[in-house]
Amino acid sequence: MKFIIMCCIIMQYTINIYAQHTFKAILRDKQGNPLQSATATIKLLNKNALADSNGFVIMQNIPSGKLIVTFSHVGYEEKSISLNFPLSNDSAINVELYESEHEENEVVVTSTRSSRSIANIPTRIETISGEELDEKGNMKPGDIRMMLNESTGIQTQQTSATSYNSSIRIQGLDGKYTQIIRDGLPLYSGFSGGLGLLQIIPLDLKQVEVIKGSSSTLYGGGAIAGLVNLISKTPGEKRELNFIVNGTSAKGLDVSGFYSQKFNKVGTTIFASYNHGTAYDPANIGLTAIPKFDRYTFNPKIFFYFNKNTTANFGVNATYENRIGGDIKYIEGKGDSTHAYFEKNKTNRYSTQLSFEHRVNDKVTFNLKNSVSYYNRSIQIPDYLFSGVQISSYTELNLNYKKEKSEWIAGINFLTDKFTQGKHDTIIPVDYNQNTIGAFIQNTWNVSKIVTLESGLRGDYQNDYGFFLLPRLSALFKLNSHFTSRIGGGLGYKTPNVFTEDAERIEFKNVLPIDIKNRDAEKSYGGNFDINYRTTLFTNKVSFSFNQLFFYTRINNPLVLTPLANGYYNYLQPKGFIDTKGIETNIKIIYKNFKLFVGYTYADVNQHYATTTSFPLVAKHRLNNVLVYEIEGKLKVGLEGYYYSPQKLNDGTTGKSYWLTGFMIEKLWKHFSIFANLENLTDTRQTRFDTIYTGSITNPVFRDIYAPVDGFLLNGGIKIKLH
């Protein structure tokens, strides 16, 4: 009997030793917000796990005994807890981390769908978030054009001299090769992209994520040069109520409000904005540098928290705008037979966004999202009217599967894009109806502590241009605590439509539809490589970071808008290619309350047809300098300077080089702040050193706009933040 009892005791002891247990925790900050991508570590066992978007973290196969679990997140103080396994119950424990006073908050990115911290993503992603987004919003509260233009490697190109219409160029490539999306949904492409940069207000944005280089594997056609993902704010545990009122020396006005709150099972965000511009001609040439416009934006969104595993949200966006530029006497109601030139843009934009997410278990998450967009725009000049309606939709279903060392994401999507030109227009309609169905799979694999690989494969079938197979591969090397490096590349494609910078510049007048049977989709390949170095200097008094990027992209058989002998324009496809190659250098230095940012871009963009020529409207050399002085919660002061080297123009001439400088100051209190921004202090204008049109003021023929036309501007206002 004693032998049997002894065997039972030994067996029980053996079971306790070899028993494997599970540990669960929910990581939050002191405001109750989940800490996505925070890490839980048991150093004794060399085990770690990453928190998901809800701050939920799970560790399995833990032996019995007393162990120390350490929780960490960049920008937060490390926290350790001693636990005795097995725990008394298997429910998740709540862990609260506090922000560090000596580290910058980590940024979590979503553009690669894996929702990891930016430090752990193999794909190179740049972000504008937090205080930087807030500061740039002071400079141009009415749109995001300036915010993007002041980033290294990005240049916004003004396509209309009098109406301010602009597009975005990444690493020197035409704006049609950059895809702008919102919360992962394509809402600003084709006809609807023409005024997109001018109709996006930054107040309700949480952050902006930029991927440079081919991103077609991630989001399909159109992202050859890169991708800009606008991330909207979501409700937090505490109410947020923000207002901004801004006025300009050009008699412009911006009034925006944002509200968000999370209740028990429901949350909401509501954004509304009114933006007004007055016709402005600082050069006294009789043409508007800033048009007269009125724009109204309304964007309500509702969030449902069914349980800890299931969430959903639904939003509606509505934008209405009337914009008119041209002869300032005509706009002021003093027009006559001489002063009769105008350019009117009328826009109605409506879209819906739907997202549903369900976590099946600790490893599997299912996501469904959809958007439907209606865009109606008319462009009118004295002897011509172009108008049309674009209706597009996007639906995606994806599945996320997480393992200890890898993450799989697979999905399918369906994109529709239909444009119908107004019946009153006299030229051949440029209507199109494009449908694309695609499937993709992506894997992120933590090969070791040093190496992380991200690979992806997409297959798209497009009804006009057939099938595209798009692989991509990126790698992250964490060499030590100071050095990291990324290398990546992939294939891309762009299905043609008539809505390009060149066509926008001539208001689509006499542009012929694309000959689908005799044209191919534009295809590309490219890659980039960067090196990052971070350290502290002078006994930790100075923080120093350095990033060096090398890039190359090639586009085969690009479509070129070509004038014909009969006065029409046709998209031809000459044999050859366009390529861009160059470098981007970014340096950041922080000393006490001072922050210095220095960025340099070298972009060598060329057209290789029968002969090789420089691609027009590209500043081969750009220099960005920003110095910020900040007393946390009290004062922000910024000084900036940007250099643009000479640019080749479409008429064969070369523009002048120029500098832009600015100064910003903001005084903050607990619930409100006042700010002022002096933009373009030296009054740099193309009209001061070059012309913007030829011909008469009655019938002007506009040249390329490569420098500002609005000159020095002062804007200032008040921001109110209530919680």
N, C-alpha and C positions, 0 to 999 in steps of 0.2 A: 504493500500500500504506500509506504514511504517512497518507494522507487517511482510509482505512478505520479505521486504528488510532485516529486522533484522534476520529473520529465515535463509535467505541465508548466511548472514555473520556468524551466529553461526554455520551453517552446514559446511561452508568452513573452519572455525577455527577448528572444530572437525575433519575434514578430514586431515588437516595438522598435528594435534596432533597424530592421530592414523595411519598416512601413514607409510608404511614400505618401506625402501629403500635398495639399494644394493651398496656396496663399493668394488672397484677393484683396485689393485696396482701391480706393477712389481718391485720387490726388487733386486737390483744389488749392487756389490761393486764398488770401484772407477775405476777398470779396465773394468767395463761393464759386468762382469760375473754374471749370475743369482745366487741368494742366496737361494738355495734349503733348505727347512725346516726352513727358517726364520719365525718369528711369528709376526702377527699383532694383537694388543689387544686394546679393548675399556674397560678400567677398570670400568668406571661408569656403564656399562651394563653387566659386567662380561662375555664378549664375546671375543673369540680369534679364529684365523684361521692360518693354516700352509701353507707356500708357496710350490708349486710343483717344479718339476725339472727345469722348466723355470723361477722360481722366481715369478710365478703368484699366487696371493692370492685373495680370494674373501670372503666377509662377507655379509650376508643377514639379512633381517628383522631388519633393523636399523631405529629407529624412527626419526622424524624431530627434528631439534634443533642443537645447537652447541655442538660438542663432540671432545674429544682429542683421536687421534689414535696413539698408541705407537708401534714402530717397533723394534724388537730385534733379535739378532742372536749371538750365542756363538762365542766369538772371535772378536765381533764388538761392537762399541759404540751404545748405545740405542738412538733412535731418536723419537721425538714426534711432531705431526702436529695437529693443531687445524682446524677442518673442520665444515662447516655449512651445515647440511643436510636439504633438498635434495641438491645435488651438481648441478652445472650448466650443466654438461653433465655426461654421464654414462661410459665414456671411462676410462681405467685404468691409474692411475697416476704413474709416475716414482719416485721411492724412492731410494736414494743412501746412503748406510751405510759405515762407515769408520772403518778400523780395530782398535781394541783396543790394546794399548801398554802393557796391564797388563794381558791379557787372551790368552790362546792358541786357535788357530783356531779350530772350530768344524769340525768333520769329518762326511760326509754323506756316508752311506753305501747302496749298491744295492743288496747284495746277497739274501736278503729276498724278493726282487722284489718290496718292498714298498717305497724304496728311502727315508728313513727317516734319521735324524741325529742319530749318534750312541748313544746319550744320551736318545733317545726316542724309541729305539727298544727293545722289550721284549726278543728277541733271543740274546744270548750272542755272540757278534762278536768282534774279535780283529783285529786291523788294523796296517799295516806298511805303512806310507804315509809321504808326505812332506819332512821335513829335515831328519827324521829317514831313509826314503827310500833312500834319496840322500847319506847319510853317509854310509849306508850299501852297496850301489852301489860302493863306493870307494874301499871297501875291496875286492870285487869280481865282477868287471865290466862285466865278461864274462858269468856269469850264476847266478841263484838265490839259489843255494844249501846252501851257507853259510848264506845268509839272513834269510832263514827259520830255519836253524839249531840253530841260536842264539836266537830264540824265546822260551819263557818258554813253556814247555810241548811238544815241537817238536824236533825230532831227525832225522837227515838224516842218512840213513844206506847205506854204500858203499857195493855194491854187486859184484864188480870185483876188485881184488887186483891190476891189471895192467892197466885196461882201465878206472877206476874212476867211472864206472856206479853206480848210486845211486838212492835210493827211499826215500820216506818221511814216517815217523812214527809219528802219533799223539797219545799222552798218551800211548805209548808203543805198540800199535797194528801194525800188519804187514802192509806194504805199500799198499797192494792190497785193503785195507779197506778205503783208503783216496782218495777222488775224486779231481782232479785238473782240473779246468775249466778256460776259458778266456772269460771275459765279459758275463758270464752266459752260455757259450757254451762249451760242453764237447769235448776237443780236445786232451787230454793226458790220455788215458785209454787203457787197454789191451796191445798189442804189442807196441803201440806208446808211452806208458808211461815209457818204460825202460830207455830211455835217456832224458826224458822230462826235468828234473831239470837242466841238463847240456846244454840244447839248448834254454833256455829262458833267454833273455838279459833284464836287468832291466831298461835300459835307456828310453824306451817308455812306462813304467808303471806309472800310476798315483797313484795307491795304491794297496796293497794286503790285502784281507779280509779273515780271518780265522774263521770258525765255528767249534768248537770242540764238539764231540758227534754226534749222528745220525742226518744226514741231508737228508735222503732218501725221506722224505716227500716233500722237496723243489726241489730236482733234480733227484730223482729216484735212482736206484740201484747203489751201489758202495760207498756211503758216510756213511758207518757205523761208522768209527772212526772220520770222519770229512770232511770238505770241504775247499779247498783253491781256492779262486776266484781272478784271476789276472785282474785288471781293467786298461784298456788302456787309454792313454791320448787322449783327444779330442781337436779340435781347439777352441781357445779363441778369444776374440776380437782383441788381438794383436798377431803379428807373433812371433813364437818361433823357434829358430834355435840353436840346441845344438850339440856339438861334444865332444867326450871323446877319448883320446888316453892313453893307459895304457901298461906298460911293467913290467915284473916280473924278479926276480933273477933266475928263472928257464928257462929263455929265452922264456917266453910267451909274446904274443902281443894281445891286444884288441883294435879295432878301430870301433867306432860306431857313427852314426849321426842320428839326429831326426829333422824333420821340420814339423811345423803345422801353418796353417793360415786359417782364416775365411774371406771369401769375402761376397758379398751381399747375394746370394742365394746358394753359394757353399763353402765348406771348404775341407781341405785335411790334412792328416798326412802321412808322409813318413819316414820309419825307415829302415836303412841299417846297417849291421854289418859284420866285418871280425874278426874271432878269430883264433889264431894260438898257438899251444903248441909244445914244443920241448921235445923229450924223456928225462926223468929226473930220476936219480937214486941216491938220497942223501945218502942211506945206503950202497952203493957199494956192493950190493948183486947180481948184474947182471940183476935185473928185474926193470921195470919202475914203479915208484910211480906216475908219470904223463906221460900219453901217448903222442905220437906224433899225432897231429891232425890239420886239417884245416877245418873251418866251415864258410859258407856264409849264411847270412840271409837277406831277403828283404821283407818288409811289407808295401805296399802302401794302403791307405784307402781314400775314397772320401765320403763326407757328403753333403746331399741335404737339404736345408731349404726352402721347397715349400711355406710355410706361417707360421704364428705364431702357427698354430695347427698341422702342418704335417711336419715330418722330416724323413729322411732315411739315411742309410750309407751302404757302400759295401767295403769290404776289401779282400785282398789276402795275404797269408803268404807263403813264400817259404824258406825252409832250406835245405842246402846240406852240408854233412860232411863226411870226411874220417878220421878214428881214428884207430891207431894201437898201442898196448902196448905189453909187453912181454919181451923177452930177448933183452937187450939193444944193444948187439953186432949184433944181427940179424937185428934190426931196423936200425942200422947205416951202414948196408951193409957188415958186417964182420962175418956173420953167417957161421956155419959149422955143422957137424953132431951132435955136442954137443950143440951148441948155435943155436937152431932151433925153440924154442917155441915162438909163437906169438898169439895175439888175435886181429883180425881185425873187425871193425864195419864200415859199410858203410850205410849212411842214406840219404834218399830223403823224405822230408815232404812237402806236399802242402795242403793248406786248404783255403776255402773261408768263409767269414762271412757276413751275410746280416741282417739288422735290419730296420724295418719300424714302425713308431709310429704316431698315429693320435689321437688328442684330439677332441672327438665328441662335448663335451661341458665342462662346468666347473667341472663336476663331473665324466665324463666317458672318459677313455682313452683306446685305442685299440693298441695292440702291436703284431707284427709278426717278428720272427727271425728264421734264418736258418744257418746251417753250413754244409759243406761237406769237408771231410778230406781224403787224400790219403797218405798212409805211407808205404814206401818200405825200408826194412832194412835187411842186411845180417850180420851174425856173423860167423867168421871163425877162427878155431884153427887148428893146424897142421894136425890132422886126421879127421876133422869133419867140415861140413858147415851146418848152419841153416839159412834159409831165408824165406821171405814171404811178402805178401802185405796185408795190412789192409785198407779197405774202410769203412768209417762210415759216417753217416749223422744224423743231429738233426734238427727237425722242431718244433716250438712252437707257438701257438696262445693263447694270453691271453687278458683278459679284466679287467680293473681296475675301480672300482666304489668308489668314495669318498663321504662320508657324513661328517657332522660336527664333529661327535664323533667316527666314525668308517670308516674303509676302507676294501673293499672286492676285492680280486683278484682271478679270476677263469681262467682256461685254459686247453688246451689239448696239448699233445706233442707226437711225433713219433720218435723213435730212431732206427737206423739200424747199425749193426756192423758185418762185414764179414771179416774173415781172411782166406787166401789161402796160404798154405805152398809151397815153391819152389819145383818143380818137381824133381830136381836133388838130393834132400835129400832122404836118404835110409830108415829111420824108417817110421812107420805108420804115415801118415799126421795128424796134430792136427787141421785140418780145423774146422771152425764153422761158422754158419750164424744165428745171433740172432737179433730178431726184438721185440721191446717193444712199446706198445701204452699205454699212461697214461692220466689220467685226475686228476686235483687237484683244490682245493678251499681253500682259506686262508682268515681269518678275523683278523684285528687288531682293537681292541675296547678300546677307552679311557673311562674306566669305571668311573673314577673320576680323580681328580688332583693327586691322590696318586697311583692308580692302572691302568695299561694297560695290556690287555690280547691279546695274539696272538695265534690263533688256526688254525690248518690245517689238511686236509685230502686228501690223494692221493690214487688212485687205479691204479695199473699197471697190464697189461697182457703181459706176456713174452712167446714167442712161444715154448720154451723148458721147462719152469718150472712153467707155469700157472699164477695164479692171486695172487697179493699181495695187502693187504689193510694196509695203513700206516697213522695212526693218529699221531699228535704231539700237544703239548700245552706248551706255555711259558708265564710267567708273569713277569712284571716289577713293582717294588714297589718303588716309590719316597717318602721315609719316611719324609725327610726334605731336606734342601739345602746341607747337608753334607752326608747323608746316602741314598744309593739306594741298591736294591737287585734284583736278577733275579733267577728264578727257571724254569726249563723246561725239557722236555724229549719227547721221541718218539720211534717209531719202525723203523727198517731198514732192508735191504736185499742186498745180493750180488749174482749175477748170475755167476756161475763158468766159468773160462777159465784157460788155462795153464800158463798164463803170470803172475807169482808171483816172489817174491824175491828169493825163494828157487830154482825155475827153472832157473831164470836169472843167478844165481850163478854158475850153471853148463852148461851154454850156451844152455839150452834146449836139451842137448844131451840125447837120449834114454828116453825122457819123452813121455809117452803114452797119447793119447787123453782121455778126460773125458768121462766116461760111463754115458751118459745123462739119460738112463732109470733107472739106479740104484743109481743116486746121486740126492740130493735135493739142492736147493739154500740155501746159508747160511743166517740165519735170526738173528736179534738182537733186543735188547731193552736196553735203558739206559737213564740216566738223569744227570743233573748237577745243582748245587746251588751255588750262589756266593753272597758275601757281598762287597760293595764298600764304602769307606769312603774318603772324600776329605775335606781339611780344609787349613787354613793358620795359621802359628805360628809366634811368636815373632813380634807382631804388623804388620802382613802381609808381613814380610820380607822373610818368607819361605813358599813355597807351598808344601803340603804333601798329597799324595794319597796312598791308600792301597786297594788291591783287594785280597780276599780269595775265591778260587774256590774248590768245592768238586765234584768229578765226579765218575760215575760208568757206565760201558758198559759190556754187556754179549752177546757173539756170540754162538748160538746153532749149533751143528753139523758142525763144520768147516771142510773144506777139507784140508787134510794133504798130502804133497808129500812124498811118502814112497818108499824106495828102495826095489826091488824084488830080488829073488835069481838068476834070469837070467841076472841081470845087468841093467834091465830097471827100470823106476820110474813110479809109478801110483798114482793118487790122490784118496786116500781112505777117508772115512767119519766115523771115529770112534764115538761111542756113547759118548757124553760128551759135554763140552763147554769150551770156553776161556773167561776169564773175566779180566777186568782192573779196578782198583779202586785206588783212591789216591787224592792228593791235589796239587794245584798250588797256590803259594803266590807271589804277585807282589807288590813292594814298589817303589814309585817314589818321590824323594825329589828335589826341585829346590830352589837354593839360589843364587840370583844375576845371574852371568854368569855360574854357576855350575849346572849340572843335574846329579843325581845319580839314577841308576836303579838297583834294586836287585830282582832277581827272584829265586824261589825254586820250584822244582818239585819232588813229591814223587809218583812213579808209581809202584803199586804192580800188576804185570801181571802174570797170572797162567793158565796152561793147566790142565783141570779136565777130565781125561779119566779114565782108570782103577786105576791109581794113580794120585795124584796132583803134578805137577812139575812147576818150574818157566819157563816162556816163555823166549826163548833165545834172546840175543842181545838187552836187555833193561837195561839201567842204572836206578836202582831203585831210586837213589838220584842224582839230578842234581842241580847245583848252578850257576846262571848267575849274574855277576857283571859288570856294565858298568858305568864309570864316564866320563862325557863330560864337557869340558870348551869351551864356545862359546862367541865370540864378534860378534854380529849380523852384517853379511855382510863383516866381516874382517878375522876372524880366528876361526877354530874349532880344538880342540884337544881331543882325546878320549883314554881312557885306559880301557881294559877289561880283565876279568878273568872268566873262565868256569871250573867247576869241574864235573867229571863223576865218579860215583861209579863203583865197579866191575860188570861185566856183565857175565851171564852164556852163554857159547858158545854151538853150536850144537854138538860138539864132547864130551860134558859132562864136560869139564874143565871150569875154571872160569878165565876171563881176569883180568888185573890189573886196578886199579883206576888211574886216571891221571888228571892233570890240563892243560888247554890251556890259554895262555895269548897273548895279542896283544896291539899294539899302533898305533894310526892313527892321522895324522895332515893334515890340509888343510888351505892354505892361500888364501883368496878371494879378488878379485878386482871387479870392476863393471861388466865386461864382461867375465872374465876368472878367473880360480883358478888353483893352483897346489896342488897336494896331494901326500902323501906317507903313506903306510900302512905296518907295521911290524907284520906279522902274525905268531903266534906260537913262541914267543920269546925264550922259553926254549927248542925249538927243540924237542918237544914231538913227538915220533914216535913209532908205534907198533914194528918196527924192532929194537928198542933200548932195549926193555924189554920183547919181546916175538917174536915168529916166525910167518911168514905169509904163509909158505908152508912146506909140507913134500915131501919126495922123492927127485929126482934129478932135476937139473935145466933144463935138457932136457925134462922131463915129470913131472912138478911140480903138486902137489895136494894142492890146496889152502885151507887154514883155514879161519875162519870167520875174517873179518876186523872190529874191534871194536874201533880202535883208528886211528889217522891220520898216513899216510905212507909218506906224502910229507915233513913233518917237517917244519923247519923255512923257511919262504918265505918273500921276500921284493917286494912290487909292488908300483908303483907310476906313475904319469902322469899328464896330463893337461886336464881341462874341459873348453870349450868355450861356453858361453851363449849369443846369440845375439837376440835382440827383435826389 
